[in-house]
């Protein structure tokens, strides 16, 4: 069995953002600086009725 590590207590009780607490104006600007082409990629995944089960990765 694989053990799963959770980080529920890292941000304190009642926190609603979780890891999104790390998204700061500085980190956003740093990410934008890495963009080279402006190409938009659709990363959505549609699951329809009757689709085969795909376990978590």
N, C-alpha and C positions, 0 to 999 in steps of 0.2 A: 504494500500500500504506500502511496506517496503522501508524505506529510505536507500540509498546506500552511504557509505562514501568513497570518493576518496582521494588519497594522491598525486595528480598530482604535487602540488607545493613544495613538501617536498625537492626535490633534486635540484631545480633550473631550469631555462629555458634551453632547449636544452639538458637536460640529457637523455641519451639513456639506462642507466642501471636500473634505478628505484631502487627497493629493493635489487638488486644484488650489490649495493654499500656496503651493509653490509657484503658481502662475503670477508673476509680477510684471510690472511694466518693463523692467529691465530684461527679464527672460523672454518676453514677447518680442522686444526689439532685436534681441540676439537671434531668435528664430527667424524673424523677417529678413535679417541680414544674410541668412543662408539661402534665400530664394534666388534662383538664377533666371528662370524663364517665365514665371507667372502661370504656368500650366496648372489647371485644376483637374484633380483626379477624383473620380467617384468611388469611394470605398464602401458604399452601402452593400448590404447582402440581403436579398429578398428570400424569405422562406414562405413557400406556398403550401397549402393543404396537400397532403399526400407525398411531400418531399421525403426522401430517406433521412433517417436520423443521423446526425453528425455529432459525435461526441466532442467535448471541449478539448481544445489543443493544449 
